[in-house]
């Protein structure tokens, strides 16, 4: 469902990614490990079709980065959930509105939006917080809201970009448990991290990136 074939990505400052080759199939849970600046976020942007390779191809579900049409990019993004380390909640909207946003952008009917938001909040244990605002929640609760917003569209793929970076160990472990439960229901998960403690606690497949190159694929 995700396939990188001889992918190079160049920026004005030089090559960012070099000759990447890997596949991720449903329903894998894969860690993307590397230090800051190693290229993890760029890999995720290529999957989201926010960036395009200078050479090689990126296949995501039924789509290919070579010659993809703008309308197809929108379709891909409707099937990919994103979780960020800085969460990116809207501070002037309550939690319900933050979670509902991707559904509203897709033109879902009001009744369906409410049903899906409440169900997702219930699943992640934050239903009682729907009328609150982001600043009233702990960091761990805010990240669960970010996860709910990503999952409310029932995506085929979840991209988690350093989602535990600003969490204490307890909140981080709780979030990882939630993401594992999501994966067990069939969603592909690509989880970027630089935290070796997470990898030591979990033997899942790990793609190791160093200075834009894939230097290991541990299964």
N, C-alpha and C positions, 0 to 999 in steps of 0.2 A: 504493500500500500504506500510505502515511501521508498524511493529508489534513487540514490545518487550514483551517477555514472560519469567518472572522470571529470568531476566538477572543479573548476577554477573560478575564483572570484577576485577581481583586482579593484583596488581603490587607487586614487591619485597618489596616495602615500606609498603604494606598492601592493604586491600580492597579499591578499588576506587569507584565502583558502587555496590549498594546493592539492589537486588530483584526489579528491574525495570519492571513495567508492564504498557504499554500504546499502543494505536493504533492511527495512523494518516491516514485519508482517503483523497482521492482526492475529491475536490480541496481545502483542508483546509489551512488556514494560522495560524500557531501556534508559539507563543513565547516560548522560553526555557529560563527561568529566574533563575539566581543564581549568587552569588558572584564569583570572580576569585578563581579557585581551587575547585569549587563545583562539577565539572564533566561534564560541558556542552560540552566542546571540545571532551571529551572521548565518549560521546553519539553520536556526529556527526561522529567520526572516526569509530564507530561501524556500523553506517548506510552506510558509504562509504566502509566498509569492509577493513579498514586499521588496525583495531583491531578486535579481536574475543572474545566473552564471555568465561569465564571459566566454567560457568554454565548458563543454559537457552538458548534461541534462539532469534535471530534477523531475522525477515523476511523483505525483501525489494523487492517490486514488486513481481516477480515470484521466488525469490531466498531465500534460507534459509542458515544461517551461519553454520549450522551443515553439515559438509562434502562438502561444496561448492568447486568446481573445480576452478583452477587458471584462465582458460579461461572465466569462468562465472563472476569472479570478474571484469575482463576487460569490460565485457558487461554491468555490473551494472554501472560502472564508466562512461560509455558513455551516461548514462541516468540521471546522477546526476551532477548539476552545483554547484560549490563551490565559495563562496565569503569570504575573510578573512579580519580581522581587519588591518593586515599589508600589505594588497593588493597583494604583491608579483609580481609586474610587473618586467619585465626584463629591466634593465636600458639601455642596449646597443641595444635595439630594438625599432623601432618606434611603435606608438599606433596600426597601422594596423597589424603589425607583432605580437604584444602581443595578440590581439583579435583572430587572425588567428591560433594561436598555437594549440589549441585543435583540430581544424579541420584538420590541417596538420598531427597531430599525428594519426588521424583516417584514413588518406590516402585519403582525399577528393581531387577531381580534382581542379586545379588552378582556373578555371572559377567559379566553385561552391563556392570555398572558398571566392573569391572576392565578389560574389553576397551576400553571407550570412553576411560577415563582414560589408560591406557597409550598408546593410539593418539594421543590429543590431545597428551600430553606428548612423544611421539616427534616429532610434527609441528612442535612449537615448540622442540625442542632441549633439553628439560628432563627427559627420562626418567631420567637419572642422578641427578637431584635429588629423586626422589619420596619417598625415605626421610628427607630432610632436613626441618628446620623453618624457618619464614620468616626468623628472625634469622640463619640461616646463609647466606642468599642475598644477592646484591647487589640494589640497587634495580631494575636492569634485569631481573634474573631474577625478582624478586618480581612485577614488572608482567607478565611473560610468564605467570607462574602465574595472575595475575588474568585474563589473556586466555584461558588454557586453561580456567579455570573457567566463563567466559562462553560459550565455544564448545563445551564438551563436550555440551551439549544440542542441538547442531546448530540454532541459532536462525535464523529468517528475517530478523531485524533485530539488528544490533549497535549499541548505544549506548555511545559512548566519551566520558566526561566528563572532559576535561583529563587524559588518561592519561599525557602526557609532561611534566606540570608540574614534577615533582621529579626528572627524569632529565637526565643530561648529554647533549650533542648526539649523541654516538655511540649511546648507548642509545636515545635518542628516535627517531633515524632508523631504527634496527633494528626498534623496535616498530612504527613506521609501515609499514615494509616488510611485516611480518607481517600487519598489518591489511589492507593492500592485497591480499595473497595470499588472504585470507579473502573479500574483496569479489569478487575474480576468480572465485570458485567460486559466486557468485550471491547472497551475503548483502548486504542493504542495510546500509550503514554511515553513521551520523550521528556525526561526530567534532567535539566541542566543543573550542575552543581560543581563547586570547587571543594566541597567538604568531604574529606576522606573518611570521617567518622560515619557518614551515611553509607558509604560503600562498604566499609568493614562490617556494618550491621546487616548487610543485604547482599546475597550472592548473585543478584540479577545481572543480566547482560550489561556491559559497560563499554561505550565507545570513548576512547581516550584521545583528546585533541591537544596538540602542543604546537604553538606558533602556526596555526592554520593547517596543520597536517594531522591526519588520522594515524596515530602511532600505536594503537592497540584496539582490539575488539575482544573483550573478555566475556565469555559466555558462562 
